[in-house]
Amino acid sequence: MPNILLLGFTVPDPVARKLFALDPSPAVQTHKFAWSLARTLQHGFGKLVLASACPIQNYPTARRVFFQGGRFDVGGTQGVFLGFVNLLVLKHLTRFAACLLTLPRLLRSQRVDWLFVHGIHTPFLLFGILARLTGRKLAVVLTDPPGVVLATDSRIARALKRLDVWLVSRALRHADAVIALAPELVRRLAIAKPALVFPGILDSSLVADGAVNRFCAESTGTFTIVYAGGLNRAYGVDRLLDAILGIDDVPVRLKLFGRGDQESRIRDLAASDSRIEYGGFVGNEVLQPELHAADLLINPRPTEEAFAAMSFPSKLIEYLATGRPILTTRIVSIPENYQPYFNFIDDESAFGIRRAVLDMIRMPADQRDLQGLYGQKFIYNEASEAAVGSKIVQFIQYVSSLR
C-alpha cells in the first residue's frame, strides 16, 4: 500500500473545542469530516500521517491571531501543527511558509507516495503542486465550492476570494486525482482529472452512539422536530421558524441546535412561544440523544442558493444514522440511491415547509419509523469509514495504474 500524508484541518478534539469557543461560526463540520476522512484513509491504507492547520475564521471575527506549530498524537496517529498568523492575506502566506518549512522533511522521513489535501485551500494546493515535482502524487478532496462569501467578509476579503477561486481552478489542473462530495463541484470547476464522487462519510462514533444510546422517548403528545446545524438564513432557518409558527391546530415543538445569524431571533421566540426551543451549541453527548428521540429531523436548506448544488449537507448522513424519519429539500447533490430514505419538501416557502411537516405528522408513526430504520441500515453499509476507505483504495489503485 502507498504511504499517505493528509494535509488539512485534522486537529485533536481538545484543540477544536477551544477553537469553537473563539469563533462565532465554528468549523464543526470541517472538524468532524476531517477526522472521518483520516479514519477512512487509515481503514484503506493503514498508516497515516497528518499535517494540520487549525480551522478558524480570520481575526477579529475569531478572537485569536497567532497559532504555533508543533506535534500531536491522537490514538497513535501522529501529526504536526502548521503555525500561521490569523490575519487576512497573512494567513495564506504563513500557512504556505509553514508547509515549506515543515513538510519536505516529513515527506522524506515517512516516504510519502500520495499527498491528500483536504479542501480547496490555496496554500495547501500550491504545496501539493510542489510535492508533485519530487515524485509524489496529489489527491484533492473537494468538500465545498471555493470562495464562498460570508456575511462577515469585507470588500477586500470578497475581492481576494474571487482571486482565490481563479487560483484554485488552475491549481486543480495539476492534481492526479480528485475526490468530491458533489458531482457539480467537478463539473463547475471543469476538472479534467480522474474523479471519485460520494456524498460523505459516516462518523464511526455515531455508529457506536447509535448502537449504545438508541432509545425511544415516552410520547408526550407533542410532535417534536429537531434541526441541528448552522442557524443561518442561507440555510432556510428563517423559513423553518415561520413554518412552525403557522401551525396552530397540532401540538408541535421545534428544537434547534447550533449557531448562526438567526440565533437571536430563535432565543426571543423560545422565550415567548412553547413551539420553539433553543438547545444551544452542544456536543454530540447532548445532541445525539435529542436526534434519536425526535419524531422528525429536518433540513430546510434552500436549493436556489448557488452553493447548494456544490455541496452535500453532512447533517443528512448524521440524520440517517439515527434511524429517525427525515424531511429535506430536494438538494441536487442528493444521490439517486439515497432518495428513497428521505421525505421531500417541494415548496420551499414557509407555507410549503409547513404543509410538508403536516403531511409527516399525518403519516402513520410505524410507517415513518420503518423508513427511518431502512435509512439507517442503508447508510451504515454505504457510507461507513471502512466502506468509503475501500472505494478510495480502489480509486487510487486505478489512478496509479494510468500512464
Secondary structure, 3 states (H helix, E strand, C coil): CCCEEEEECCCCHHHHHHHHHHCCCCCHHHHHHHHHHHHHHHHHHCCEEEEECCCCCCCCCCCCCEECCEEEEECCEEEEECCEECCCCHHHHHHHHHHHHHHHHHHHHCCCCEEEEECCCHHHHHHHHHHHCCCCEEEEEECCCCCCCCCCCCHHHHHHHHHHHHHHHHHHHHCCEEEECCHHHHHHCCCCCCEEECCCCECHHHHHHHHHHCCCCCCCCCEEEEEECCCCHHHCHHHHHHHHHCCCCCCEEEEEECCCCCHHHHHHHHHHCCCEEEEECCCHHHHHHHHHHCCEEEECCCCCCCCHHHCCCHHHHHHHHHCCCEEEECCCCCCHHHHHHCEEECCCCHHHHHHHHHHHHHCCHHHHHHHHHHHHHHHHHHCEHHHHHHHHHHHHHHHHHCC
